[in-house]
Amino acid sequence: MSAVTCAQDRAAAGAPVRRLTVLYDAGCALCTHLRHWLARQSQLVPLQLVPAGSAGARARFPGLDHAVTLDEVTVVGDAGQVYRGSRAWIVVLWALRAYRPLAHRLATPAGAPLARGAVLAAAKWREETRRGERVYRRDDGWSYRPGTGWSYEPPSCSGAAATR
């Protein structure tokens, strides 16, 4: 988390957001795809897209744990607000003209599980691609490989899906 004191954090929470910095993993294909997609969107709040862990990110935000920014999407507001995970994606959608209504829905108690699920699915995909496997596995035995599509292997007796 940021090295921001509680008093500073409270002040940042009440400040208007005029600009957001999105820290994205430049080594992740999904992250760079989303970075390019964000750059093409009409923005109500300007987004600055900065590679996480880069010299530029470290210079701008010396109080952040930059190792964490590589593992979890992080967005920083111009008044020092720090958003991570699903809250980061919600605030990014809120900054986009076409997606602000969706952001408002995802910020509700009913929408929050959907936002969290999307972030967890992206994290799972990133984890698999980091290991060099582009495989998405479900607990029920189904798996998806981009080259071959969906396949099914019945779960083993222990209840876990067999892996190749």
N, C-alpha and C positions, 0 to 999 in steps of 0.2 A: 504494500500500500504506500501511498505517498507520505512523505515526511512533512505533512501539514498538521499544524496544531489544531485542536478542536475548535478554538475560536476562529481561526482562519477558515476552517472547513465550513463552519456555520455561515460565515460571511460569503463564501463562495457559493453555497447552496442557494442563497437568496439573490444572487447577482443575475442579471439577464445574460443570456448566452448570445454572443454576437459572432462567434467563430468557434469551430470545433476542429481539433487535430485528431485524426484517426491514425493510430499506430498499427500498421499491418505487417505481417511476416512476408518480406520480399522473397524468401526462399520457398514459399508455399504457393503452388499453382492456383489453388482455390482463392487464397487471399489476394494474389495479384489479379486474378480475374475479377474479383469483387471490387478491387481498387479501381480498375479501368471502368467497370460498370458505374461506380459511384461518380467518377470524373465526368461521365456523359450525362448524368442526371441534372435536372433543373433543381438548384439548391436555394431554399429560403434562408438558410444559414450556411455561410461558406464553410466548406470542408477543406482542410489541409491534409493531404495524404502523405504520411512520412513513414519510411521503413522503421519498424520497431528495432530497437537495439543499435540503430545507426549512430554515427557521431552527431548528426543533426538532432536526433531524438534525445540523446544524452545531454547535449548542450542546452536544449530547450527545457528539458524536464530533469534536472539533476537529482531531484528528490524521489523520482520513481524507481521502483525495482524493475530494471530493464529486462532481466531474465523472465520475469512474470509477463511482461508485455509481449514476449515472443510466444508464450504458451496460451495466453488468453487475450482476445481482442480488447484493446484499451482505447478509450476516447477521452481526451482532455479538453475541457472548456476553457475559454479565454480568461476566466476568473479563477482558474485552478481546480474546477470540478473534475473529478476522476470517475469515469464509468467503466465497468468491466463486464464481460460476459453478455448475458441477455440485455441488461440495462444499456450496455454500450450500443448494441444493435438497435434497440428501441430509439435511443437518442439520435442515432445516425438516420434512421428512417424518418424521425420527426423533422430533421433538417431538410428533407427532400420534399419538394412541392407535391409530387404525385403520391407520396407514401405517408404524409403526415396523418391522414385519417386512420391508416392502418396502425401507425405508431400509437395513437391514442387508444385504439382497441387493445393492442398488445400490452399496454401499460395498466390495464384493468386486472383485477383478480382473476377474471375468467380468461383473459388473453395471455397472462404471464406464463402458464404452463406451455402454451404453444411456442412462445418466444424462447423459453428455456430448452424445449425440445429441439428447435431448429439449431440453436447454438451447440447443443450436445451432439447432434447428428454431424454438424460441420467438424467438431472436435474429433469425433470418431473417424471421420474420413481423413482428416489431417494426420492422425496418429497412424493409420494404416499406410498412407503414402510416405510418411517419414521412414517407415521400415522397408520401403521399396515395394510393398504389396499394394496393389490398387484393388483391394478386396473389401467389400462390405459384408459382414457376417451378421446374421440375426440369430437369436437364441433358439428359434424353432427349427434350425437346420438349413434354412435357405441362405445362400450367399450370392453375391453379385461380383463378377469380374468383368471389367470393360471389354476385354477381348472376346469373351465367350458368353457373356450374359448371365442369367440366373441359373443356379443349379441347386439341387437338394441332396443333402446327406442327412439321414436320420440321426437324431441326437443319440449319443452313446448311452449306455446303461446308467452312467453317472449323471446324465441329464445335460451334459455339455455337448455342443456340436463338435463333431470330429473336424480336425483341421489337416490340411495337406501341407 
